[in-house]
Amino acid sequence: MRLAWLYLERYPLEQAISQVCGGIKVYAESLGAATKFHFTITDAIVRIMAARLQAQPSWQAFLDDNADLVVNAMAVIGQHYSKDLLGSEQARLSVIEPDLKAIN
């Protein structure tokens, strides 16, 4: 999340997402864990962070005001995506739009 926050501070949303996804994917591959990287989950976390970032003056303030995301990011993502969709191979390999609630 810190990496995403830094990119969101420096780049427009789509570029930040591209940087975060690309970096994590390459890192996972370098560890021999390419199948552990999930595009939709990573994209969703960055988008949720971006939606919440505008009101946060610092990283610590973001952490303090977004404990739900820090403690259980998957529960937050689960408000937007069904388990079936997130569990699909298509969602792991590419970005899929939320099926429960838009991220804004």
N, C-alpha and C positions, 0 to 999 in steps of 0.2 A: 504494500500500500504506500509505503514511503516513496518508492520509485515512481509510482503513478502520480502521487501528489507533486513530486518535483517536475515531472513532465507536464502536468496540467498547469503548473505555474509558468512554464516557459513557452508552451506551444498551444496552438488551437486544438480543440478537442480531437478531431480526427487524426491529426498528426501525433498527438500524445498517445492515443489508443494504438496507432501503428507502431510507435516506438516501444511501448510497454509489451504488446503482444509479440513483436519481433524479438525483443530481448529475452523475454521469458522462454519463448519457443526455442531459441538457439541454446540457451542455458540448459533447458531440459534435454535437448538432443545431445549436448556435450556430456551429460551425465548418463546417457543411454536410456533415458526415460521419456522419449518423444511422445509416447502414448499418454503420459500424465498431463501434458499441456492441453487445455480446453479453451478453444477460442471464445465461445459464447460466454462462459463464466468470466474470463478475463476482461472481455469487452464490457460486460454488464457491471463489473466492479468499478472500472474506470468511469463509465457513464454515471453511475450512482454517485461516485465521489465528485465528479464534475458538477452534478446537480446540487450537491451540498456544499461545494467549495466556496461559492461566492461570499458567503457570510463569515468565512473563517479567516482571521488575520494571520494565523500561524499554524504550523504543523501541530503543535501541542493543543491549540484551541480546537483544531479539527478532530483530534483524537478524543478530547474531552467531550465534545458535542456530538460525537458519532460512535458512542460506545457499542451500539447495536452492530454496526459494521465491523468494528474491531473484534468484538467477542464472537460473533457468529455471522460472518458475511453470507454464508449459504442460506441462512434464514431470511436475510434481507433480499437476496436474489430470488428466493422462493416466493416472495410476494409478487414477483413479476413473471416467473416462469414455472410451468408445471414440472414435476419430477420426470414425467415421461419425455417431455421435450428436452430437458437438460441431460437426460440419460441417453439420448440418441447419439449415434455416431456422427450424424450430420451436424449436430450442435457442437460436438467436440472438434470437428474438422473445419468448421466455418461459423461465421456469426449468424445467428438466427434471431429474428425479432421476438420480443416477449409475447407470450400467448395469454397471459393473465391481466397484466397492467403495464402500460407504457412507462418507460423510465423518462422522467422529465425533471 
